[in-house]
Amino acid sequence: MPGALKIEVKDAKGGYLATLHTGLPSASPADCNPAAKRPYVVVSSVPIDLPHAEGDSMIPPHVVFRVIQGYKFFGSYGITNLVAGADGQACQLRNLVVGPAGKGNYYFGDMQAVHAFATDEVVAPAKSFDTLDQAAKYVDQSSEFANVQRMLLSLKVNL
């Protein structure tokens, strides 16, 4: 959309942290074969006041860190107002905010969506963990996550 932004955020050493991308077109839910659904867990979820659309499968925006189970637990952080899936099962976890009508969608996170990667797929920038406990420790104890969460929560959107 006109006036859209795409900004990459890096740490002091030049390592990738997140992308802010605005003005994204409407996104329809990805096809999800029920057999392809995998368990997921919301490890952290903090509400954030941002403009957003309301409707089925939507919640008020939250800064989240969620993991989906594959051959490992794959995690991603970002802002979303989309419910990932029913009964703790999903094909992918999207870090996308559906914006108000006519304003476009936006995302701010390490990936626009994370899924249960296959062993031959490139995982980065998704985080991978051997256990859910490791994912919880990343959220509870790492300065990286604390700084990223603070950055995501600082987002202000003026429409």
N, C-alpha and C positions, 0 to 999 in steps of 0.2 A: 504494500500500500504506500502511497505517497507519504513521505516524512518518516518512514520506518527506520529503525536503528538496528544495527548489529554490532555489539561491542563485546570483545573478549576481555576477561579479567584474568590477570596473571599475578603470581606471587612475586616477592622481591627477587627471587632467583630466576624468574622468567617461566616458571612452571604454570601450566594451565589450571585455572580454578573453575571458571564458569563463563557462560555467554548470556548476555541480555539481548534478546531479539524481539522487536516489536513489529506491529503491522502485519502479522502472519494471517494468511487466509483462513477461512473456516476449515476446521478439521473434522472429518467424519471418523467415528470409531473404527479402529482397525478390525478386519475380520478376525474372529477368534474361534477356532474349532474347539469345542469343549474338551476334546482329548489333549489339546495343547496347553490348557491352563495349568499353572503351577502355583503352589502356595506362596503367598507374600505376607510380609509383616511390616507394619508402620512402626519404625523404631523411635522416631521423633516427629511431632506435629505441633506447630505453634501458629495460632491464627495471625493473620496480617490484614490490615485494612487497605484493600486495593479495589479499583473499579473492576466489575466482573458481570457476566451474564448470570441469570438464574434459570434453572430448568431441571428436568429429569437428569439424574446421574451427576448433578453438580452440588457442591458444597461451598460455603464461603472460603476464600483463598486461605491457604496454609503454607508455611515453609515446612517442608517434610524431608525426612530421610527414610527411605523404604528399601527393603531388600526382597528379592524374588529368588526362589530356590531353583537351582539347576544342579549341575554337577558340583557347584559351590553356591554360596549365597552372594548374589550380585546386587550392589547397592548404588543408589543415586540420590542426590539432593537437589532440591529445587522448590519452586512455588507452583502450586496447582489448585484448581477448584474442581477437578474431576475425580469422581469416585473410581478407584482402580478396578474393582471387580467385586462380585458378590461372594459371600461365604469364604473370604480370605483366599480366593483363587483369581488369577488374572493371566493374560497372555503377555501383557506389558504394563509398565507403570509410567504414565506420562506426566512430565513436569511442564504442564501447559495451563495457562489461565485463559478461559474463553472470555473474551472481552465483551463489553456492552455492544449492542447492535450497531453495526456500521463503523466500529472503531478498530476492528481486527483483534486477533489473539496475540498473546505474548508469552515468552518463557524466559526464565532466569534460573539457571542451574548448570550442572555439569554436563547433562545430556537432555535432549528433548524427551527421550523415552529409554527405559531400560527393560530388558527381557532376560529370560534364562538363556544365557549364551551356550552355544555348542563348544566342544573342546577345541575346535579348530578356528573359532572366531576371535578377532581382536576385541579384548574386553575394555581397554582404556578408552575413555576416562572413567568408566564405571569402577567402583571399588569392588574387590572380591574378598570374601571371607570364608574360612573353613567351617565356622560355626556362627550361630546367631549371637552367642555370647561375645565373640570377637566384634561383630557389628555393633552391639550395644556398647562395648568398651570404646570403640571409635567415636561414637556419639557422646558418651559420658566423660571420656578422659582425654581426648585429643585436642590440642590447641588448634589444629587445622580445622576441625569441624566447628569449634567454637567461633573461630574467626569467620568462616564461611557463613555460618548461621547468622552472625551479626551483620555481615554484608547483605545477605538476602533480605533480612528484616528491615534494612535501611531503605529499601526501594520505595520511592514515591512516584506515582503515576498521575500526571495531570492530563486530562482529556478535554 
